[in-house]
């Protein structure tokens, strides 16, 4: 089906990066959004993180929508930041802070 991953947790700075992917048969059911929200909740509440980021390919509209539905804010674009399949791809950086999560936790 797919998955949600925490790429790293930087304990000193209390931040992390998360990502997600789905197989084509599993899209459009809200799975990535629900998984993303669950991981954010876990990282903020169990690991007491301050900031979590997610990077999505500029052209990956579905992935970017997941970040936005999870309450992350767009910060900017990293030019040719990741090698995807056969070339470098620009990625949009999103993030959410613990105080933003606490003030408006997304409905699961």
C-alpha positions in Angstrom: 0.0 0.0 0.0 2.7 2.5 1.0 4.0 4.0 4.1 5.0 7.0 6.2 8.6 7.4 7.4 10.5 9.6 9.8 13.8 10.1 8.0 15.6 11.2 11.1 15.1 12.8 14.6 17.6 15.4 15.6 17.3 15.3 19.4 19.5 18.3 20.1 17.5 20.6 17.9 14.2 18.7 18.6 13.3 18.4 14.9 12.6 15.7 12.3 11.8 15.1 8.7 8.9 12.9 7.6 7.8 11.6 4.2 5.2 9.3 2.7 4.4 7.3 -0.4 1.5 5.2 -1.7 1.1 2.6 -4.4 -1.3 3.8 -7.2 -4.1 1.4 -6.0 -4.1 3.0 -2.5 -4.5 6.7 -3.5 -7.5 8.8 -3.0 -8.6 7.1 0.2 -7.1 9.6 2.7 -4.4 7.0 3.8 -1.4 9.3 3.4 -3.1 12.2 5.3 -4.3 10.0 8.2 -0.8 8.3 8.4 0.9 11.7 8.2 -1.3 13.1 11.0 -0.6 10.1 13.2 3.1 10.4 12.7 3.1 14.1 13.5 1.0 13.5 16.6 3.5 10.7 17.7 6.6 12.8 17.1 5.2 15.9 18.8 3.6 14.1 21.8 6.0 11.2 22.5 9.3 12.7 21.3 8.5 16.3 22.4 9.8 17.7 19.1 9.7 21.4 18.2 9.7 21.3 14.4 8.9 18.7 11.7 9.5 19.2 8.0 8.4 17.4 4.9 9.7 17.9 1.3 7.5 17.2 -1.7 8.4 17.4 -5.4 7.1 20.6 -6.9 5.1 18.8 -9.5 3.7 16.2 -7.0 0.4 17.9 -6.4 -1.1 15.0 -4.4 1.9 14.8 -2.0 1.9 18.6 -1.5 -1.9 18.4 -0.7 -1.1 15.8 2.0 1.4 18.2 3.6 -1.1 21.0 3.6 -4.0 18.9 4.9 -1.6 17.8 7.8 -1.3 21.5 8.7 2.3 22.1 7.4 3.2 25.6 6.1 5.1 26.0 2.8 8.5 27.6 3.4 10.2 27.7 0.1 11.7 25.6 -2.8 14.9 23.7 -2.9 16.2 23.8 -6.4 17.2 20.4 -7.9 17.4 19.1 -4.3 16.7 15.3 -4.9 17.6 12.8 -7.6 14.4 11.1 -8.6 14.5 8.3 -11.2 16.6 10.0 -13.9 17.2 13.6 -12.9 17.3 16.2 -10.2 13.9 17.5 -9.0 12.9 20.7 -7.2 11.3 20.1 -3.9 8.9 22.3 -1.8 9.8 22.5 1.9 6.9 22.4 4.4 7.1 22.5 8.1 5.0 22.7 11.3 6.0 23.8 14.8 4.8 22.2 18.0 2.9 25.3 19.0 1.1 25.3 15.7 0.2 21.7 16.1 -1.1 22.3 19.7 -3.1 25.3 18.7 -4.9 23.6 15.8 -4.4 19.8 15.8 -5.8 18.3 12.6 -8.9 16.1 12.9 -7.9 12.5 12.4 
